[in-house]
């Protein structure tokens, strides 16, 4: 990128003044005009103003259509103001900031209409999204570059608030081995030395720089503006620089609130030479000089961007020193985070920025010099009026509903999953689109067979299999290459879910649909829940295999026995959760989940909770021989089916000796054992396999809402049992918290007993833990007897 001319600086200066005004007035209008009588709408004027220069230069001087940007959450008004001036946001939307159906409080891919690349809001997550974006961008280029050339494989950029660097997930992402080998990645850190509540302690910036350097990043300091640097070049000027460099953050911030004469006197009290150095400047000029930081100096910002975009062999970070509240009467005030300018302050700012009354939400006239400059620079960078914001998407091949496999003997659902993936790898037209990821648990989550065929994705130039070279036989050939299809991460569940989030957006961001599947120890879904939610909120679609799960993982102890994850799966929007019991269920559910990833109508993510507990497949295979495969598959995908039906028994009498058992996953053998024991006592227990409490409950909920609106929808949950059968009691049993299945009985208004794990686990045999948690066959039978008494 050529160095900016004086004309560029002048034009960008004019534009940034309009960006500043629009972003500040947008918040003011929402709070004091549109909702004048309501409670505080909110918005972050100070946080927005600190990045106006940085974003103005980036968007109006450098950004190309292939580049993707993550904006720090509190700067969303600046982003929307810029998109309006670039012609990508209707004017009326500016007045709908934080309004229902309008612009969201924080940048949202799915709800904002002006081309948000990465959703932000939960601080730290949006910041690292471009890192994983670069990994996915490179993966797409390495696997599909010749087949689907795409112009959206550009720079991945993040504007990061300095307080976001307190989040641990940031350092987990920076610590990944692949990060240091990324290129065309830029972070711009808004170093305004303020968090939500306080001025950030001293010494932090230097520690941050060293951490980035240690992790292989090119570090660019953007500390002082040109006017202050000119003073540094005068006699004794470097002594002034030393004074400011050594000044604590708290002292610097406090002096920003003082007049120039106080600042001059304070500096002179530290070093008498400062009186002579600063004598030529008026008090107002002294104040301006003291606040002349690099992040607000357009010429300095342009130079920093020029340098950054010229670096092609490593990630780049710019430490941009700024002032929170720049250009506003609240600049530098530690209490300015949520502070709103008062109407009188807005009126003064409007006059200062020469905004005519009635033109508060106006851009530039189409024949103005500013509008012409914006058009010409955008066209020069490849933006055109008819160009869509989103990338074109390639097509996926058809995904079969069945692989034609049959499962026999005693196998676990985790084992069945491994078989499904290996067989998918044998379908040449489908296999290239599959990509798996795990946080250093690939082998223990049974991805070994898949990895043996697909290989490990890596751009590591020195990757070499020394075991193979030395003739050492291993079960898995750990082949690393740019053509591998498994991405192995370090032990960071946050990184896994952030990667899955971006892989699931690959069609939209990079024009290439993928079929992403991640494996993780089920209890540690909780550790990464924020990143999981981030991906779903962003509209991403991916598959999570939580395995092993439940107290059935008995010998691993309570730390590895997940109990609350079924509830997470049910309650999260945008994902369907399943808990299969048999291998055939795993196959059909996984294939359907892959289809749903790119279904334009009913598309969604999927979460499968799997187990290492071997389950005899015989009873399912017997049922399959009696039933239509298509019918049974449909019922499994809808959430439940009847495995054992006692209704044909001679003495079967609802209201007298009939009970129903809803079981899921690893608990089905216990439910079957209980029904056999009860039959000997003259009690007939029907066993239903609940493959998805989530799908069942939400279909029931939708049907209830439809009936309230005059419809007559009958959900599958209501059709599982005849109206007469619903008068019989229900026992639910779960290798997890009982509340998840209890919701189903409640939806059917049935008398019930809910069995499950409600305490932290411990080490022991499965039988011992089942007894402790009262989910053993004897406990299921006892619950049934009690309900019938």
N, C-alpha and C positions, 0 to 999 in steps of 0.2 A: 504494500500500500504506500503510495507516494506521500511525502510529508505534506501536511495541510498548509495552505497558503494563508496569507493575512486575510484574504477575502473569505476563505472557509471559516476562519476564527470569528470574523465579524458576523457572518451569517448564522453560525452556530450560537453565537452570543445572543442574537435576537431571538432565535428559536427557543433557546433554553429559558429565556424570560417568559415566553408564552407557555412553555411546558410547566414552569414553576407556578404560574398563575392558575392554569387549568387544574393542576393536581391539588392545589390548596383550595381553590374555590369549589371543586367537586365535593370535597369533604364538608366545607362550610355550608353549601347549599343543602346537603342531605340533613344537616343538623339544625340549621337556623332558618331555612326557608321552606323546604318541602315538608319537614317534620317539626315545625316550630313548636308545636304544643306537646309533642311526644317526649318520651324519655330519650336519653342520649343515644344517637345512632352510632357514633364513634367514627373512627378513622385516624390516621396517623400522619398529621401534617409535618411534624418535625422529622420523622423517619423518612418521609418522602423527599423532603427538600434536600437532604444530605446527598442524594444520588442523582439529582437532576442533571448535573454536568456530565457525570459518568455515562448515564443512559442516553442523553442527547447526542453526545459524540458517537457512541456506539451505534445507535439506530440510524442516525442521519448521515453518518460518514463511512461506516465500515460494514455493517451487517449485510449479508447476502441471503438469498432465499434458502440456501442449503444449511445455514447456520441456525442452531437452536439455542434458546436462552432461558435460563431459570432466573426469575426475579424474586428477590427477598420479599417475604409476605407483606411487610408493612409499606412497601413501595408500590403497591398495585395502582394507586392513583396516577403515579408517574407513567407507568406502562400504558394505561388506558389513554392518558393525555397524548402520549406519543403516537399510539395507534390511530387516534382521531386525526392528528395532524398528517399522518401518512395516508389517510384515506381508507383505513381498514376498520373504522368504528363509526357508526352513525352518530351524529351530534346529539340526538335525543338520549342516547345511552349515558352520556355524561351526567345528565340530571337524574339518572336512575341508579346511582352508586349506592350500594347496600339497600336496595329496594327489591321486594319480591319480583322475580322475573327480570331484574336488571343486573348490573355489574356486581359480582360477588365481593365480599370484604377482602378476600385474598385471591390471587390468580388461580383460576380453575379451568382446566382443560375442557371439562364437560358442561360447564354452565356459562362461562364467558364466551362472547361471540367474536372476539377480535384476535383469535389465533394464539392463545396461550400454549406454549410448547410443553412446559412442565408445571403441573400444579404445585403450589406451595401453600404453606399455612402452618403445619407442624414444623417448627423451625429445625433446621439441620437436614431434613429429608429432601426437600427441594434442592438444597445446596449440592448434595452429592449426586442427584439424579443425572446431571450431565457427565459425571464420571462413568456411570453405568451406561449412559447413552453412547459414550465413545466406544465402550467395549462392544455394545450391540452393533453400532455403526461399523466397526471393524469386522465383526463376525459376519454381518451381511455382505460386506465387500469381499471378504475372503471366500464365502460360500456361493454368492449369487452375483458377484460383480460383473462377470462376463455375460450372464444370462439376463440380468435386469439392471442395466446401467441406470443410475439414479442420481440426479443432481442434488439430492438432499443429504449427501454424506459430507457435510461441512463441519465447521467448528461447533464444539459443544461448550457453552459459556454459562457461567453462574455468577450472578451478582449476589454476594453473600454479606449479610450483616455480621459485624465482628462478634456480637454476642452469640450468634449461632454456633461459633466455634467452641462454645462450652458443651455442646451436645456430643456425647460419646460416639454416636453413629458416624460423625464426621471423621473421626480418627480411625474408626474401623475401616472406612472406605479408603482413606489415604494409605492405610497400612497394607492393603491388598497388594500382592506382588505384581499383578498386571498393571496397576495404576501408574507406576513409574515408567512403564514402557508405552504409555498412551501418547499420542500426538494430537495436535489441533484441539487441545483442551485449555480453556482459560477460565480462571477464577479471578473476579475482581472483588476484593474485600473492602467493604465500606467501613473504614477504621475511624469511626467517630467517637470512640472511647466511652460510649454510653451503652448501657443495657436498659432493661425496662425500668429498673429502680435506682440505678446508681451509676457513678463514674467508675469505669473499669480500672482495677489496680495497675500499678506501674510494672514495667518490665515484661509485660505480656507480649507486646508486639515483637520484641527481639526473640523470645522463646518460640513464637509462632514461625518466624522466618526460618530459624534453625531447623525446626521440625519439618517444614516444607522442603528445605534443602536436603535434609537427611533422606527424605523420601523421593528424591530425584527431580524435584520441581525447579524450574527457573524462577527466581524471585526478582521482581521489579519493585523498587521503592518509588512511590509517588507521594513524597512528603511535603515539599514546599513548592509554592507557585513562583512564577517568573519575577514578580516584583520583589518578593522577599529574597530570592536568590541573587538579584542584582545588588541588593543591600549587602548581602554576604560577601560580595566581591570587593566592596569598599574597604579601606583601612579599618581594622578592628571588626570587620563584618563577621569573620569566622568566630569571634568571641560572642557575638550575638547568637549565632547559630548554636554554639555550645551551650549558652544559657537556656535556650528554648529546648534543645535536645535533652538537657539534664533536668528540666523542669518536670515535676510530677504531673500526672494527668489531672489530679484534683486542682492543683494550682493553675494550670493552663486553662482549664474549664472555668474557674472562678474569674480569671482575668478577662476572659471573653465577655463577661457581663459588666465590665467596667469601661469607663471612658478612656480615650487615648492618653490623656495626661497622667492618669493613675498607672497605666501600663508603662509609660516612659519612666515614671518615677520609680516604679518597682524594679525595672531592669537596671536603672542607674544605681539603685541602692545595692545591687549585687556586683556591679562592675561600673565604676565611674566613667569609663570610656564610652558607655552607652549614651550618656548625656550629649556628648559631642556628635556621636554617630547619628543620633535621632533628632538632633537640633533642627535640621532643615525641614522636618515634617510637622505638619499641623497635628493637633490632637486627633482629628478625624482620620488623617492619613496614617498616624501611628496605629490606631485601632484596626484600620484596614490591612496594614502591613502584617500586624500580629496574627490576623486571621487568614492570611494569604496562603492557604494550604493547597497542595498539589491536586487534590481531588476536586477542587472548584476552579482550577486554572485551566482553561480550555487548551491553551498551547501545550502545557505540560501533559494534559490528558492525552492529546493527540500523539505526542511523542511516545508516551508509554504504550499506547495501542499500536503504533507503528512498530515498536520494538517487539511487542508481544506476538503480533500476527506474523512476524518474520521468523519465529522460532518453530521449527517443524519436527524436532526429534525428541521432544519431552513436553510434559504439561507445564503450564505457565501460571503464575499467580502474581497479581498486582496488589500491593498493599497501598490503597488509596486513602490518604489522610483527609478526613472531612470534618465538618461541623454539623452536628445534629440540630436541625432548625435553621440551616444556612439560608440567608436572605429574609429571615423572618424576625420579628421582635423577640422571639423566644429562643433565639440561637444560643446553644451551649448551656442552656439551663437544665440541670439534672432532672428537673421535674417536668420536662417538656414532652415526655413520650406520648401520653394520651391527652395532652393539653390541646384545646381547640382555640384558634384565634377568635377573639371577640369581634362582633360586628364593626366596631370602630377601628379595630386593627385591620380588618379586611378592607374597609373603605380606604384606609391609608395605603395599604399595599396596592390596591387597584389604581390609585392615583400615581403611586411611584412607578408602576409598571405600564402606565399609560393605556389602561383598558377602559374604553368608553362605556358609559352606562348603557345597559341594554345589550352589550356585546360580551357579556361575561363568559358565555360558552362558545364564542366564535373562534374560528381558526383564521386563516389568511384568505383574502380575496384571491380568486384563481389567477388573476393577472398581476398579483403582487410579486415583488422580487423574492420574498421568502417562499411563496408557493412554488415559484419557478425553480428555485434552488432545490427544494425538496423533491420535485418531480425529476429533475435532471440527475440528482445524485442517486435516487432510487433506480431510475432506468439504467444508469451506468453500472449499478451493482447487480442488475439482472431482474429487478422487480418490474412488473408490468401490470397494468390495470386489469387485464383479463386473467391474471395468474392466480390460481387458488392458493390458499394458505397451507393446505394440507398436501401431503405427497400422494401421487398416484399409487394404486395398490395392484400388485400382481395377484394372480389367482392361485388358489390351493386346489390340489387334486381331491377327488371324492374320497371320503373316509368311510370304510365299510362299517356296517352295524354289527358284524360278527367276523371273527377270524376262523371260525369252524373248529376251534380247539375243544377238547373235552378234558376235564380234570378228574383225577381218580386218586384213591388212597387218602391219606391224611396229609393235607398241605395247609399252609397258612396263606392269608390274603397277601402278605408281603411277598411270599414266594410266587404266588400267582401273578402279581404285578410284574415281577422280573421276567416271567415267561411271556407275558403280553408284550413287553417292550422288545424282547429279543425277536419275537415274531413280527412286530411292526418294522423292525430293522431289515427284515427280509422282503419288504414290499418296496421295490425300487422307485416307484413314482411317488410314494409317500414319505419314505425314510429321510430324504434330504431336509425336510421341513421340521423334523423333530429336533429339539435341543433340550438337554437336561442340565440341571445344576444342583449342587449340594454343598453345604458348608463342612467339608472334610468328613462326610459320613456316607460317601457313595457306596463303599463296600458293605457297611453295616446296615444300609437300607436296601440292599440287594440290587444295585445297579451294575454289578460286576459283569454280567453277561452282555448287557447293552454296551458298556464301555469297551469290552473286548472287541466288539464289532465296530463301534462308532469312533472310538479314539477320544483323546483329550484335546480340547481346543487350546492352542497356545501359540503366541508369536515369539516365544523365547528363542533367540537365535542359537543358543547353545544347548537346546533340549536334545537329550540323547539317552537312549535306554541302555545303560551300562550293564544291567542284569542280562538283557538279551545278548549283548555283545560278548559277555563272558560266559555264555552258555548256561546261565542259571535259570532254571525253569520256574515260572510263576503261574499261578492260576489265571491271572489277568495280564494281558499285554498292555502295559501303560504307555501307549503311543501318544506323544505330544506333537501336534502339528497345527498349522492354520486351517486344516480341513477337518479336525476333530469336531465332535458334536456334543461333548460333555464339558461343561465349565466347572472346574473344581475350585471352590473358594476356600479361604481360611475359615476357622471356626467362628463365624459371625452370622447368626441368623438374620440380623438386620440387613447385611449385605445380600444374603440370598433373596429376601423378599424385594429389596430394591432392584436387584437384577431381574427377577421375574416380572416386576412391574414394567420395566423398560422393554424386556423381551416381548411382553404381551402387547406393547404399543408399537412394535416394530413396523407393522403394516402402515400405521398412520404417520409415524415419524420418519421412517426410512423407505417406505414403499414396498416392503417385503414382509408378507405374513409368515409367521413362525408358529410352531406348536410347542410352547415351553412347558416343561414339567420339572418341578423341584421336589427334592426329598429332604425331609428334616425330621429329627426326633420329635415326636408329637408333643411332648411336654414343653418343648422350646418354641413352639408356635407362640406361646405367651410372651416370650422374650422379644419377639419381633412383631408383636401385634400392631404397633404404630406403623411400621413399614408395610405390613399386610393391608391395613386400612388405607394407607396412602395409595397403594396400587389400585385397590378397588375404587376408591374415590376418583382416581384419575381416569377411570374407564378402562383400565387394563384387564386383559383376560389371560389367565394362566391356570395351571393345575398344580395343586400342592398335595403331596402324599405325606401325611403325618404318620410316621412309623418308626419303631413300634409304639403302641399306645396302651393305655389302661393299666389296671392293676394286674392284668394277665401277664405283664412283664414283671413277674413277681420277684425274681432273684436279683433284679437291678435296684430294688429298694424304692423308697418314696420319692426320691429326687427325680427318678425317671418314669414314674407312673402318672400319666396324665389322667385327670378326672374332669376338669372343667372345659376342656377343648370342644366337646360336643356342643355345649351351649354357645361357645364363640361361633362355631360354624352355623348354627341356626340363626343367630342374631345379626350376623354381618350381612349387609346388603351387597348385591352384585356377585354373590358366590353361592353355589349349591353345595351343601355338605352331604357326604355319604359315609356309611359305615357297613361295607359288605361283609358277609359271613362266608361265602363260598367263592371258589375260583372263577366260576362262570359269571357270577355277579361282577367281580372285579373287571373281567374282560369287557362285558357289555357296558358297564358304567364308564369305564375309561374311554372306550371308543365314542360313546355318546358325548362325554365331556370334551373330547378333542373336536368333535363336530360343532359343539356349542361355542367354542372359542371364537369362531368367525361367522356365527349365525347372525345375519343382520336383524332378525326379528327377535328371537329369544336368547340371544347370546349372553354368556356369563362365564365366570370363572368356576372352578370346582375344587373342593377340598375333600380328599378321601382319607379317612382315618383307618389305618390298617394295623394288623397284628402279626406277631410271630408265632401265635399259638396254632399248632396243627389242628385242623378240623377235618373229620372224615367226610368225604364228598358223596358218600353213598346215598344218603337220604335225599339230597338234592337231585342226584342223577336219576333216582327212582321217580321223583316228581316230574323231571324233564321227559321221561319216557311216557308219562301219562298226559302231559299237557302239550299244547302247541308252543313251539319255541318262540314264535313272534308274540303270542299272548303273554307268556311268562316274562319275556324280556321287557315288554311294555309295562307290566306291573312292577318289575324291579326298578325301572327307570322312574316310575311315578311314585316310588317310595316304599312299597310294601307288597307282600303277597302271603297267601296262606300256605304254610309248609305242611302242617298236620291238621287235617279236618276230621273231627269226630262226629260231625252232624249225622252221619249215616248209622251210627251205633244204635242198637235196638232200644236201649234205655235212656237215650239222650233226651234231656228235658230241661229246657231253658227256664231259669228261675228255681231250679231244684238242684241239679248236679252238674251244671255247665259253668265253666270259667274260661276266660281267654287269657293268653299270655302273649304280650308284645315283647320280643327280644331283638337284640341287634348285635351284629358283629360277633365277637368272640364268645358271647353268652348263649348262642343258639344251642350248642351241645348240652348246656345245663338246662335250658328250657325243655329240650327234647327228653332228657332224663327225668325231669320233673313230671312231664305229662305221662310218661310210662308208669311212674310210681303212682300217680293219682288214678290212673285207669284201673289199677289193681284194687283201689278202694271204691270204685264205682263213680269216680269223678272224671268228667270228660273235659279235658283242656285242649282247646284249639290253639295252635302255635302259629303266630304271625311273625315273619321276618321283616323287621323295619329297616329297610336299606337307606332311607333318608327321612328322618323326622322333619328335617328342614323343608323338603319338597312337599311332604304331606301337610304340614301345618300352614305353609304359606298359600298353598292351593285352597285349603279350607278357609283361610282368612279372606282371600280374594273372592271366593264364592259367597261368603257371608256379606261382603260389601256389595256384591252384585245383587244379592237378594234384597238388600236394603234399598237398592235403587230400582227394584221391580223385576229383577231377573229371576231365573229358577235354576241356576247352576247347581249341579250335584258333584261335590269334590270326591276324589277317589277314597279319601279317608272314610267318608260316610258310606261308601259302597262296599268297603271291606267287610262290613258286618250288616246283616239284615236288621231291620228295625226291631224285630223280635229278639235277635241275638244281643242287641245293645242293652237289654235289661239284665243280662248276665254280668257278673263283676269282671274286673280286669286286673291282671298283675303285669306290671312292666318291670323289666330287668335289664340293667345296663352296666357295662364295664366302664363306668364313669358316673357322673352325678345324676341322680334319678330325675331331676327336674326336667331334663330334655324330653324324655318320653312321657312324663306326667302331663305335659301340655296336650298330648294327643288324647289321652283319656278325658281331660278336661273339656277338650273341643267336642267330644262325643257325649258329654254329661254322664259319664259312667262312674259307678262306685269302683274304687281301685285301691290297690296297694302298690307303692312305687319303691323298687329295690335298686340300690346302686351304691357307689362309693362316696361317702361324705366326709371322710377324714383323710389326713395324710397317710400315705402308705408306708410299708416297711418290707424288709427282705423276708422271703419265705417261699414255700411252694405255692403254685396257683391254688391248690385245694385249700391250703391254710388261709390264704388271703381271701378266698371266696367265702370261707366260713366267717372270718372276722367281719367282712363287709356285708354278710347276710345275703349273698347272691349265689350261694351253692344250691344244687338241686333240692336239697331238703328245705332250704329257706323259701324257695319258690313254691314248693308244695305246701308248706306251712301257711304261707300268705294266702294261697288259694282256699285252703280249708277255713281259715279265719273269715274270709269274705263270704263263704257259703254258710257259715254258722248263723 
